[in-house]
C-alpha cells in the first residue's frame, strides 16, 4: 500500500478540500501518513494570500523532496494557480495543479502523468463537487463548503484571480453532505467558502445563505451550525430573524472589517462605510445580545496615516469586538494595492498590528466579563481523564470537570473565570 501525506496552508476552504482529497486517496487504498514521514506521495495544498504563504508553500515542497527524493510531489491550490511559467520551471514539484483542477490529482498520479500546469480559472464557472463524509476525521465538528470564488475584488486581494467568480453549491448537494457528516457523528458543521455571504448570487438569487443554513439545520443529527467569515452586506434583518428561529444556529459572527477609516475602506474597495458596518453590528446584537463578533483588520495599508489608524482603533472599541485578527499589510503582486503610493514603513505596519493585538486582548476580556455567570450550551469536543473541553454557542472555549456527557454531546455550563481557556483560536 502506497503512503500519501498532506500539508495544508491557508484558509478553511483549503482545509476542507484537503479532507476531500484524503478521503479520495483512502478510498483508492492509499495509507494517509504524516508529512514528516517517508512517503510515496506528498501533497502541498498551497496558499497565496500573502508572500509568506508563497514562501511556506515552496518550503513544504522542498521539505518533502528532502524526505524522499524519489517521491511524487504535488503542489496544488492557490499558490500553484498563481505561478508564472518561470516559477513552474524552477519548482521541485512533479505535479502542479491549480484551484480548479486539483481533483485530477489522483488520476495523474495513478497514470504517472506529471502535469505542471494550472488550468485557466476562467474556464470553470460552476461549483466543483468535493464531497466530504467526515469518516476519516476524528474531530467533533466538520467543515461544509457551500460556495467557491469571489466577486468582490478588494484592491489588496489576489484570491478572485486564483479562485475565480462566485460558484454556489446546489442545496440538494449541501443537504446530502450534511446527512453523511451526521451519519459519521459530526454534530456541528461550519459552513465555509471564499465569499460565503454571496451564496446564491450565481443561481439567479433564487436562494441565499440563509437557505443553505436552514437546509443543514433540517438534517437529523446536526445540532449546531456555525458560519465562517461573512461580509457585512450579508447581514440583514430578514437573515437574522430566520437565524433566530433555528436552535442549531450559533451566535458567533466573523465580520471582516479591514479598516475603521472610510478613506482606507474606499481605497481597499470594501464597498461599505463605517456607518453601514456599525449598523450591521448593532443589528446582530439586537437579535443575538450575547453574540461574539470577531473581525480582521489590516494595519498599514497604503495611504494609512496615523490619524486613519487612530480612527480604526476607536472604531474597533465602538464595535466592541470579541477578538481582532490583526495583520500588517503585505504588498501582493498582481493586485491594485501593490501599485498604490503612501505605503507606511514595515516598522510602522508591524507596530500598528501589535497595537491592534493589544486592543484585541482588552476587548476580549471585556467581552468575557459580560458573559460571567451566564449559562451557555457547550459542545463537548474532546476529553481527558479529568476534563471535558468545548465551545459555547458564542465561541468561548471552556474546560469543565468530566461528567457523564460524552464527546459530541451538548451540555449547559455556567461561565466562570476558572473554566475559560485561551481562545479564540483559529481552529474554526
N, C-alpha and C positions, 0 to 999 in steps of 0.2 A: 504493500500500500504506500503510495506516494504521500509525502508530507508537504503541507502548504501553510504559510504563515502570512498574517496580515498586519499592516501598520497603517493606522488611520490618523490623519491630521485634519484639523478644521472643525466644521460645524456638525450639528446633529444630523443633517441630511447625509453627510458623509458616513457618519456612524451607522445610520440606518442602512445605507447602501452596502457597506461592508458586511453587515449582518446578513443581507440578502445573498451576497456572494459566498459567504461562509456556508450558508445552507445549500447553495447550489453545488459547491465543491464537495461537501459532505455527502450529499445525495449521490454524487458520482464517485464515491468510495475514496475520497482523499481524507487523510488524517489532519485535522486542524491543530497546528502546533504554535508555540510561542515564537515571537520574531527573533529572539536571541538564540534559538536552536538551529542546528544544521538541518536545512530543509531542501526539498527538490524544487520548490516554487516559493517565491516571495512576492507579495503584492503590496505596493505602496499606494494607498488611496490618498491623493495629494490635495493640498490647499494652496491657493494663490491670492488670498485676501491681502496679505502683506508680503514684503520681501523676505521677512522671517519665515513665513510659510513656504516660500520657494526654497529657501536655504535648507530648512528641515526636511523637505521632500527629497532634495538631492542627497543630503546626508544619509537618509534612510536607505536610499538605493545603494550608496557606497558601502554602508554597513552590511547590507545583505550580500554584496559581492565579496566582502572580506570573509563572511561566514562560510560561503560556499562558492568558489569561483566557477563551478560548473552548473550552478542553479539557473533556472529560468527566472528572471526578474522582470516583473511587470510594473510599470508606472502608469497609473490611471487617474482620472479625475480632473479637477480644475487646473492645477498647475500643468498637467500634461496637455490639456486643451490649449493652454496659452503659450506653449513653447514655440520658439522660432525654429526655422529649418537648421540654423547653426547649432542651437541648443539641443535639438534632437540628435544631430550628428555627434555631439560631444557626450551625450548621456550614456551611462553604463547600463541602462535598462535594455533588455532584449525586446520587450513589447511595450509600446506606448499607445494608450487609448484614452480618449477624452471623456467628457461627461456623458455624451450621448451614446457611445458605443462600448461602454465598459462591460456590459453584459455579454459581449462577444468574447470576453477573455478566455473562458474555459474552452471554447471551441478552438481558439488559436493555439492554446497550449496542447490540447489533445491531438491536434493535427500538425503540431510543430511548425506553426506559421508565425514567424517573428515579424509581425507588422509593427511599424514605428511611425504611425500617423493617426492623429485625431481627426475624425470626420468633421466636416463643417457643421457647426451647431445650428445653422440656419435651415439645414435640411430636415430637422426634427421639430415638427410643430404640434405633436401630440404627446401625451404623458406616456413615458416608457415604464411599463409594469415591472416592478422589482419586488414581488411579494415576499413577505417575511411571516413565518409561522410562530417564531419565538421558541421553537423546540430546542435550539442549541444554547440559548441564553439562560444563565442562572439568575439573572436579575429579576426582581419582582415586578418591574414595570417595563414597558416597551415603547419604542417609537413607532409611529404610524405615519408614513409620508403620504400627504394628500395632494401636494402640488409641487411643481418644479418651475424654475425660471423666474425672471423678474422684469417688470416693465418700467421700473422707477428711474433708472439711470442717474443715481446720485453721482455728483461730479467726482467723488473720491473713490468710487467703487468699480472694480473690474468684473464683478460677478455677472451682470447681464450679458457681458461679452463672451463668457465661458459657459454659461448655463442657458442662454437664450431667453426667449419670451415666456410669459406665463403659460403653463400647461397644467390643467387641473385633472384630477382623477375622478372617474365616474363614481357616483355614490354607491352603486352596486358592488364595485371592487373594494371600496373602503369598508363596506359592511362585511364582505366576505373575509377580508383580512382580519378585521376586529373579531370575528367569530373564531377564526383559527387561533388568534392570540389568547382569547378567553379559554378555548379548549386546552391550551398549554399552560394554564394557570396564571396568565397575566391579568391582574385585576385593575391595573392602572395603565392608561395609554397616554402618550404625549403626541398630539397632532403637530406634525412638523412639515416644513417646506422651506423654500427660499423666500417667497413673499406670501406667507400664509393668508394674510388678510385679503389678497387678491383672488382667493379661491373662487372659481366660478366665472371670473371675468371673461374667460375664453369659451365658456359654454353658453354664450348668449345671455349671461346673467340670469339664467332661469333658476340657478341655485347659488348659494353663498356659503361663507364659512359656517354660519350658524346651522345650516342644513347638514353639513358634514358632522358637526358636533352632535346634533340631535340623532343622526344616523348611528353613530358609535354608541351614544347613550342608550339606544334602544336594544343593544345587543346584550343578551343574558350573560351574566358573568363579569361584565365590565362595570366596575363600581366607582372608578374615578377617571376623569378626563382633564388633562392639562393642555395648555397651548404653549408652543414655543413663541418666539418673538413675533409680535404683530405691530403693524403701523397704526398710528392714531386714527387714521381715516376709517379703519375697520370698526372702531368703537362708536356705535350708535345706540340710541335709546331702545329701538326695537331689538337690536342684538343683545343688549344687557337684560331686557325684560324676558327674552326667551331663555337666556342662560340661567337666570334666576330661578326658573321653573324646573331646572334639572338638578336633582340632588347629586348627580355624578360630577357636576362641574366644579372645578377647584378654583378658588378666588385668588389666583396669582396671575398678574398681568405684566408681561415684559414689553413695555412700550419704548422702543428705541427713540431717544431724543437727539443725540449727537451734538447739539449746542443749545444754549439758552439765550443766544443772541439772534435776533431776527435778521440782522445783516449777514451773519455767518450761515444761518439756515438757508437764506436765499442763495448764497454762493455755493452751498452744498447741493442745491436743487432738491431740498427736502419736501417742498410743496405744502408746508403748513407754517403757521406763525406760532409764537409763544402763546398767544391768547387762545388759539384753536387747540393747541396741545393741552393747556391747562383746563380747558372746558371738558376734554375727554377724561382727564384725571378726576375732576370733580364729579363727572357723570358716573364713573366707575364707583366712586365712594358713596354716591347716592344709593346705588343698588347693593354694593358689597362694602359696607363700612370697615370691615376688618381685612380687606384685601391687601396683599403685598404688591406694591407697584415698583418694579425694578426697571433699570434702563441702561443704555450705553451712551457714553459721551466721549467724543474725540477732543483731545486737548492740543491746541497749537495748529489749528487749520490755517492755511494761507490767508493772510489778511487779518487774523485774530489779534486784536490789541489787548493791552492789559484791561482796558475798560470792557471790552467784549467778554473777556474771561471772567471778570468780576460779575458781570451780568449773568453768566452761566452759573456761577456759584450761588448767587442769590436766587435764581430761578429754581435750582435744584432744591434749595431749602424750602421754597414756597410749595414745591410739589411733594415734599416730604417722602422722598423715595425710601424704599426699604433696603435698596442696595444700588450702587452705581458701578458698572463695569467701565473703568476708565482706561483710555488708550492714548498715548502720544501719537499725533498724526504721522503717518509714514507715507511719503510720496509713492504712488503706484503708477509705473509707466503704462501708458495707454489710456489713462483717464484724463479728463479735462483739468482736474485739480493739480495734476503733476506739472502743468504748464502755467499755473497761476503765480503771480508775484506776491511778495509780502510774507514768505514763509518764515515763521519765528525760528530762531536758532534751536538746534537739537536740545541744548541745555535747558532752554526755556520751556520747550514742549514737555520734556521729562519732568521738570519741576511742577508744571501745571497739572500733569497727570497725577503726581504724588499728592498735590493738594486735593484733587478730586477723590483720591483713595482715602485720605484722612477724613474728608467730609462724609464719604460713604460709611465709614465706621461710626461716625457720630449719628448719622441718620438711622443707621441700622439699630443702634442701641435705643434711640428714641422710639422707633417702631416696636421693638421688643417690649419696651416699657408699657406701651398701650395694650399689649396682649397678656400681661401678667394677671394671673388668677382667672383667666378665661378658659373655658373647656372647648377644645378643638378635636376633631376626629383625626387620628393618626393612622397611617397605613404602614403596617409593620413590614419593613423591607429586609431586615437581617437580624439575627440574634446570636449571642454568645451564651456562655454558661449561666450568666447572671442578668444580662440586659437584653432589652428589645430596642431596636432603633428604627426610626422612620420619620416621615414628614407630615406635618399638619396639612390641611387643605390649603392654607395660605403660606405654605412652604417654609415652615420653621422646623429645623431638624432637631429632634429630641431623642434622648436615651432614657428609658424608664426601666424599673425593675421588671424582670421577666415575669409574665403572667401565664395564664392558660391560653392566651392568644398565640397563634402561630404566624409564621411568615406568610404574607399575603392576606392577612385579615386586618380589619379596621377596629380600633378601639378609641374611646373617648379619653382624653388626657387633660388634666388641669395644668396649665402652664405656670411654671415657677422657674426662677433663675437657675437653680441647680440642675435641671434636666435639659436645658437648652445647650446644644453642642455648636461648634463652629460651623457656620453657614452664612449666607447661601453659597453653595458650591456650584461648579459648572457641570455637574453630572446630569442635570436635566437637559 
